[in-house]
Amino acid sequence: MSTISKAAAIGGGVIGAGWVARLLLNGIDVSIFDPDPEASRKVGEVMKGARRAYKQMVPGGLPKEGKLTYAKTIAEAVADADFIQESVPERLDLKHKVLAEIDMHAPANAIIGSSTSGIKPSDMQVAMKKHPERLVVGHPFNPVYLLPIVEIVGGAQTFPEAIEVAKEIYSSIGMKPVVIRKEIEAFVGDRLLEAAWREALWLIKDGICSVEELDDIMRYGFGLRWAQMGMFQVYRIAGGEAGMRHFMAQFGPCLKWPWTKLMDVPEFNDELVDLIAGQSDDQSSKWSIRELEKIRDDNLVAIMDALSKQNKGKGWGAGALYRDYTKQLAAQAKPKVSKAAEKAKAAKPVKKAAKKPAKKG
């Protein structure tokens, strides 16, 4: 199992700070570079929320937190790192500039993961002149410190060995790596989200429902099913005893009906933005963003904890990984006994119990 001794984070926004939090809370030292003068404050806010969530996950104590240092340059941040996670904004020109600099200064054996939400790794690798073979997409979901999924995508120049090492690295910090079989824009997770997002915009624009009503339909309905079984396993059950074949035969014809507008996009204008933003304010403005993050994190920990107790205690879905991850963190938190202390303990004579006097007859 490949593990990380020193990591670098390039970019400290919402996603970058989430990576920093997961790494630090696994006891890994991190060097971060972000030119934003507010980076320290923003990362600190994310760390505060992450520590709070992890204390709920592992109440018995966490591993010693890794050391965070703020580098003045990318070169300084990556100089001695064996794992680097890039999380800069989604502009290909910026990705090219940053990845070229990382590639120039990082150790040759360091794996480089990009948090991009949709840019193909092949399109980013062209800027890397030294070792493009060690770049993978490592696409997480927010909050990175809690949600375990990470989509791994290799590019045209990525070595298969780099993908395997990346899988091991992400697994070592409690994540669920899924290797995407073919390189496509937006990978799998964001393709699904984009489809739902397009349809949601139409439903709001056409006055079918409000933002809050749409969210209620998701969180009180199929969202609960998806959280523990995903789409296809849920639909298999919907097919009854005949399973997926019956479900496909029953609901296949509706694919030809004009139920969705997935290939059309509503005009993204000020009117639509005002409509969505106004309804969102009505729904959630009574909470600050930090309060909503706490509510989200508490709910995610509770859901994963509940799933961890299913399947006769073995855990189910994300709950099984959560169970193993929290055990791993708890084990890391235990003080390590030196070999000398173990030998001394083994050599120490065991006191024999004193013999009881024989009873008089």
Buried (B, 14 or more C-beta within 10 A) or exposed (E): EBEBEBBBBBBBBBBBBBBBBBBBBBBBBBBBBBEEEEBBEBBEBBBEBBBBBBBEBBEEEBBEBBEBEBBEEBBBBBBBBBBBBBBBEEEBEEBBBBBBBBBBBBBEEBBBBBBBBBBBBBBBBBBBEEBBBBBBBBBBBEBBBBBBBBBBBBBEBBBEEBBEBBBBBBBBBBBBBBBBEEBEEBBBBBEEEBEEEBBBBBBBBEEEBBBEEBBBEEEEEEEEBEBBBEEEBBBBEBBEEEEBEBBEEEEEEEEEEEEEBEEEEBEEEEEBEEBBEEBBEEBBEEEEEEEEBBEBBEEBBEBBBBBBEBEEEEBBBBBBBBBBBBEBBBEBBEEEEEEEEEEEEEEEEEEEEEEEEEEEE
